Amino acid sequence: MVRFYVLMPRLASFNLYVANGTTTSYAYTFDMLKTSDIEVRLNNAVQASGYTVDDVTKSVTFSSAPIAG
């Protein structure tokens, strides 16, 4: 599972996706103040690297596709 959380206490927003093994870019649907306000998790493990956040297109792109499931 791919999850994106906004790390702002007033906003309990997140997006949840099931990885297919080929997709590298996932959209998020919430607003944030800065890219460090987002937390990326794969199978509930917080990721510190291996992805970029684009606040213009509102997407998180992994350097390699997360494993399906």
N, CA, C and O atoms as a GROMACS GRO file, in nm:
protein
  276
    1MET      N    1   0.082  -0.118   0.000
    1MET     CA    2   0.000   0.000   0.000
    1MET      C    3   0.087   0.124   0.000
    1MET      O    4   0.190   0.130   0.068
    2VAL      N    5   0.046   0.221  -0.076
    2VAL     CA    6   0.113   0.350  -0.081
    2VAL      C    7   0.021   0.450  -0.012
    2VAL      O    8  -0.096   0.463  -0.049
    3ARG      N    9   0.075   0.520   0.087
    3ARG     CA   10  -0.004   0.620   0.159
    3ARG      C   11   0.072   0.751   0.164
    3ARG      O   12   0.194   0.753   0.180
    4PHE      N   13  -0.003   0.861   0.151
    4PHE     CA   14   0.052   0.994   0.167
    4PHE      C   15  -0.028   1.064   0.275
    4PHE      O   16  -0.151   1.069   0.267
    5TYR      N   17   0.038   1.117   0.374
    5TYR     CA   18  -0.029   1.187   0.484
    5TYR      C   19   0.018   1.331   0.487
    5TYR      O   20   0.135   1.360   0.460
    6VAL      N   21  -0.072   1.421   0.519
    6VAL     CA   22  -0.032   1.559   0.544
    6VAL      C   23  -0.001   1.568   0.694
    6VAL      O   24  -0.079   1.521   0.776
    7LEU      N   25   0.112   1.627   0.729
    7LEU     CA   26   0.159   1.631   0.868
    7LEU      C   27   0.124   1.764   0.935
    7LEU      O   28   0.209   1.828   0.997
    8MET      N   29   0.001   1.804   0.921
    8MET     CA   30  -0.046   1.926   0.985
    8MET      C   31  -0.163   1.887   1.074
    8MET      O   32  -0.264   1.839   1.024
    9PRO      N   33  -0.152   1.906   1.205
    9PRO     CA   34  -0.251   1.854   1.300
    9PRO      C   35  -0.396   1.890   1.269
    9PRO      O   36  -0.486   1.809   1.294
   10ARG      N   37  -0.420   2.006   1.215
   10ARG     CA   38  -0.558   2.046   1.187
   10ARG      C   39  -0.617   1.972   1.068
   10ARG      O   40  -0.739   1.967   1.052
   11LEU      N   41  -0.531   1.916   0.985
   11LEU     CA   42  -0.577   1.850   0.863
   11LEU      C   43  -0.546   1.701   0.870
   11LEU      O   44  -0.431   1.660   0.857
   12ALA      N   45  -0.647   1.623   0.889
   12ALA     CA   46  -0.628   1.477   0.895
   12ALA      C   47  -0.657   1.418   0.758
   12ALA      O   48  -0.752   1.342   0.741
   13SER      N   49  -0.576   1.454   0.660
   13SER     CA   50  -0.598   1.410   0.523
   13SER      C   51  -0.494   1.308   0.481
   13SER      O   52  -0.379   1.312   0.525
   14PHE      N   53  -0.534   1.216   0.395
   14PHE     CA   54  -0.440   1.123   0.336
   14PHE      C   55  -0.498   1.064   0.209
   14PHE      O   56  -0.619   1.069   0.187
   15ASN      N   57  -0.411   1.009   0.125
   15ASN     CA   58  -0.450   0.934   0.007
   15ASN      C   59  -0.394   0.795   0.020
   15ASN      O   60  -0.283   0.778   0.072
   16LEU      N   61  -0.467   0.697  -0.027
   16LEU     CA   62  -0.426   0.558  -0.018
   16LEU      C   63  -0.434   0.496  -0.157
   16LEU      O   64  -0.536   0.508  -0.226
   17TYR      N   65  -0.327   0.430  -0.198
   17TYR     CA   66  -0.322   0.364  -0.328
   17TYR      C   67  -0.270   0.221  -0.309
   17TYR      O   68  -0.197   0.194  -0.214
   18VAL      N   69  -0.308   0.132  -0.400
   18VAL     CA   70  -0.251  -0.002  -0.405
   18VAL      C   71  -0.153  -0.002  -0.522
   18VAL      O   72  -0.193   0.019  -0.637
   19ALA      N   73  -0.026  -0.026  -0.493
   19ALA     CA   74   0.077  -0.025  -0.597
   19ALA      C   75   0.058  -0.142  -0.693
   19ALA      O   76   0.014  -0.250  -0.654
   20ASN      N   77   0.093  -0.117  -0.821
   20ASN     CA   78   0.080  -0.223  -0.921
   20ASN      C   79   0.215  -0.272  -0.973
   20ASN      O   80   0.220  -0.358  -1.061
   21GLY      N   81   0.324  -0.219  -0.920
   21GLY     CA   82   0.457  -0.261  -0.960
   21GLY      C   83   0.514  -0.186  -1.078
   21GLY      O   84   0.632  -0.204  -1.111
   22THR      N   85   0.434  -0.102  -1.143
   22THR     CA   86   0.484  -0.025  -1.258
   22THR      C   87   0.464   0.126  -1.244
   22THR      O   88   0.542   0.203  -1.299
   23THR      N   89   0.362   0.168  -1.171
   23THR     CA   90   0.335   0.311  -1.155
   23THR      C   91   0.436   0.373  -1.060
   23THR      O   92   0.464   0.318  -0.953
   24THR      N   93   0.489   0.489  -1.098
   24THR     CA   94   0.585   0.558  -1.013
   24THR      C   95   0.531   0.691  -0.960
   24THR      O   96   0.582   0.744  -0.862
   25SER      N   97   0.428   0.745  -1.024
   25SER     CA   98   0.376   0.876  -0.984
   25SER      C   99   0.234   0.863  -0.931
   25SER      O  100   0.148   0.801  -0.994
   26TYR      N  101   0.210   0.924  -0.815
   26TYR     CA  102   0.080   0.918  -0.750
   26TYR      C  103   0.038   1.058  -0.710
   26TYR      O  104   0.118   1.135  -0.657
   27ALA      N  105  -0.088   1.092  -0.736
   27ALA     CA  106  -0.140   1.224  -0.702
   27ALA      C  107  -0.183   1.228  -0.557
   27ALA      O  108  -0.226   1.127  -0.500
   28TYR      N  109  -0.172   1.345  -0.496
   28TYR     CA  110  -0.234   1.367  -0.365
   28TYR      C  111  -0.336   1.478  -0.380
   28TYR      O  112  -0.319   1.566  -0.464
   29THR      N  113  -0.440   1.473  -0.299
   29THR     CA  114  -0.556   1.561  -0.320
   29THR      C  115  -0.573   1.669  -0.214
   29THR      O  116  -0.674   1.738  -0.213
   30PHE      N  117  -0.476   1.684  -0.125
   30PHE     CA  118  -0.488   1.782  -0.019
   30PHE      C  119  -0.386   1.893  -0.038
   30PHE      O  120  -0.285   1.877  -0.107
   31ASP      N  121  -0.413   2.006   0.026
   31ASP     CA  122  -0.320   2.119   0.021
   31ASP      C  123  -0.224   2.111   0.139
   31ASP      O  124  -0.257   2.057   0.244
   32MET      N  125  -0.106   2.164   0.120
   32MET     CA  126  -0.008   2.171   0.228
   32MET      C  127   0.071   2.299   0.212
   32MET      O  128   0.071   2.361   0.106
   33LEU      N  129   0.139   2.340   0.318
   33LEU     CA  130   0.216   2.464   0.315
   33LEU      C  131   0.353   2.445   0.252
   33LEU      O  132   0.402   2.534   0.182
   34LYS      N  133   0.416   2.330   0.277
   34LYS     CA  134   0.549   2.302   0.220
   34LYS      C  135   0.562   2.152   0.199
   34LYS      O  136   0.491   2.073   0.261
   35THR      N  137   0.654   2.113   0.112
   35THR     CA  138   0.666   1.971   0.078
   35THR      C  139   0.707   1.885   0.197
   35THR      O  140   0.681   1.765   0.197
   36SER      N  141   0.769   1.944   0.298
   36SER     CA  142   0.804   1.865   0.417
   36SER      C  143   0.682   1.835   0.504
   36SER      O  144   0.694   1.763   0.603
   37ASP      N  145   0.566   1.889   0.467
   37ASP     CA  146   0.442   1.860   0.540
   37ASP      C  147   0.380   1.727   0.499
   37ASP      O  148   0.277   1.688   0.554
   38ILE      N  149   0.440   1.658   0.404
   38ILE     CA  150   0.384   1.531   0.357
   38ILE      C  151   0.469   1.415   0.408
   38ILE      O  152   0.592   1.423   0.413
   39GLU      N  153   0.402   1.308   0.447
   39GLU     CA  154   0.470   1.186   0.491
   39GLU      C  155   0.433   1.075   0.394
   39GLU      O  156   0.315   1.052   0.368
   40VAL      N  157   0.531   1.007   0.341
   40VAL     CA  158   0.509   0.899   0.244
   40VAL      C  159   0.535   0.766   0.315
   40VAL      O  160   0.636   0.749   0.383
   41ARG      N  161   0.442   0.673   0.300
   41ARG     CA  162   0.456   0.540   0.360
   41ARG      C  163   0.434   0.432   0.255
   41ARG      O  164   0.348   0.444   0.168
   42LEU      N  165   0.514   0.328   0.264
   42LEU     CA  166   0.495   0.207   0.184
   42LEU      C  167   0.472   0.093   0.282
   42LEU      O  168   0.556   0.066   0.367
   43ASN      N  169   0.358   0.027   0.269
   43ASN     CA  170   0.320  -0.080   0.363
   43ASN      C  171   0.335  -0.033   0.508
   43ASN      O  172   0.382  -0.107   0.594
   44ASN      N  173   0.293   0.089   0.531
   44ASN     CA  174   0.291   0.155   0.662
   44ASN      C  175   0.428   0.192   0.717
   44ASN      O  176   0.438   0.239   0.830
   45ALA      N  177   0.536   0.172   0.639
   45ALA     CA  178   0.670   0.212   0.681
   45ALA      C  179   0.700   0.351   0.623
   45ALA      O  180   0.692   0.371   0.502
   46VAL      N  181   0.735   0.445   0.709
   46VAL     CA  182   0.766   0.581   0.665
   46VAL      C  183   0.890   0.578   0.576
   46VAL      O  184   0.990   0.515   0.610
   47GLN      N  185   0.882   0.647   0.462
   47GLN     CA  186   0.993   0.655   0.367
   47GLN      C  187   1.066   0.787   0.384
   47GLN      O  188   1.004   0.893   0.387
   48ALA      N  189   1.198   0.781   0.396
   48ALA     CA  190   1.279   0.903   0.411
   48ALA      C  191   1.342   0.946   0.279
   48ALA      O  192   1.387   1.060   0.267
   49SER      N  193   1.344   0.858   0.181
   49SER     CA  194   1.406   0.890   0.052
   49SER      C  195   1.346   0.800  -0.055
   49SER      O  196   1.261   0.715  -0.027
   50GLY      N  197   1.392   0.821  -0.179
   50GLY     CA  198   1.344   0.737  -0.289
   50GLY      C  199   1.223   0.794  -0.359
   50GLY      O  200   1.160   0.726  -0.441
   51TYR      N  201   1.189   0.919  -0.329
   51TYR     CA  202   1.074   0.982  -0.392
   51TYR      C  203   1.096   1.134  -0.395
   51TYR      O  204   1.178   1.188  -0.321
   52THR      N  205   1.020   1.200  -0.483
   52THR     CA  206   1.017   1.345  -0.486
   52THR      C  207   0.872   1.391  -0.476
   52THR      O  208   0.781   1.320  -0.519
   53VAL      N  209   0.853   1.510  -0.421
   53VAL     CA  210   0.720   1.569  -0.409
   53VAL      C  211   0.715   1.692  -0.498
   53VAL      O  212   0.802   1.779  -0.489
   54ASP      N  213   0.615   1.699  -0.584
   54ASP     CA  214   0.596   1.815  -0.671
   54ASP      C  215   0.469   1.886  -0.627
   54ASP      O  216   0.358   1.838  -0.650
   55ASP      N  217   0.485   2.003  -0.563
   55ASP     CA  218   0.368   2.074  -0.512
   55ASP      C  219   0.292   2.148  -0.621
   55ASP      O  220   0.181   2.195  -0.596
   56VAL      N  221   0.348   2.159  -0.741
   56VAL     CA  222   0.276   2.222  -0.852
   56VAL      C  223   0.176   2.123  -0.912
   56VAL      O  224   0.060   2.157  -0.933
   57THR      N  225   0.222   2.000  -0.939
   57THR     CA  226   0.133   1.899  -0.998
   57THR      C  227   0.063   1.815  -0.891
   57THR      O  228  -0.020   1.730  -0.922
   58LYS      N  229   0.097   1.840  -0.762
   58LYS     CA  230   0.040   1.766  -0.650
   58LYS      C  231   0.060   1.615  -0.668
   58LYS      O  232  -0.035   1.537  -0.666
   59SER      N  233   0.187   1.578  -0.687
   59SER     CA  234   0.217   1.436  -0.705
   59SER      C  235   0.344   1.397  -0.631
   59SER      O  236   0.432   1.479  -0.604
   60VAL      N  237   0.350   1.268  -0.598
   60VAL     CA  238   0.468   1.207  -0.539
   60VAL      C  239   0.518   1.107  -0.642
   60VAL      O  240   0.443   1.021  -0.689
   61THR      N  241   0.647   1.118  -0.677
   61THR     CA  242   0.705   1.028  -0.777
   61THR      C  243   0.820   0.950  -0.715
   61THR      O  244   0.914   1.007  -0.661
   62PHE      N  245   0.809   0.818  -0.723
   62PHE     CA  246   0.912   0.729  -0.670
   62PHE      C  247   1.022   0.710  -0.773
   62PHE      O  248   0.996   0.711  -0.893
   63SER      N  249   1.145   0.693  -0.727
   63SER     CA  250   1.256   0.670  -0.819
   63SER      C  251   1.244   0.532  -0.884
   63SER      O  252   1.294   0.512  -0.994
   64SER      N  253   1.179   0.437  -0.818
   64SER     CA  254   1.143   0.309  -0.878
   64SER      C  255   1.004   0.272  -0.827
   64SER      O  256   0.966   0.308  -0.716
   65ALA      N  257   0.930   0.202  -0.908
   65ALA     CA  258   0.792   0.168  -0.874
   65ALA      C  259   0.784   0.082  -0.748
   65ALA      O  260   0.860  -0.014  -0.734
   66PRO      N  261   0.693   0.117  -0.657
   66PRO     CA  262   0.671   0.031  -0.541
   66PRO      C  263   0.623  -0.108  -0.584
   66PRO      O  264   0.553  -0.120  -0.685
   67ILE      N  265   0.659  -0.210  -0.510
   67ILE     CA  266   0.619  -0.347  -0.538
   67ILE      C  267   0.466  -0.358  -0.532
   67ILE      O  268   0.402  -0.298  -0.446
   68ALA      N  269   0.410  -0.434  -0.623
   68ALA     CA  270   0.264  -0.452  -0.628
   68ALA      C  271   0.210  -0.507  -0.496
   68ALA      O  272   0.271  -0.592  -0.430
   69GLY      N  273   0.092  -0.455  -0.461
   69GLY     CA  274   0.026  -0.506  -0.341
   69GLY      C  275  -0.013  -0.404  -0.242
   69GLY      O  276  -0.069  -0.438  -0.138
   0.00000   0.00000   0.00000
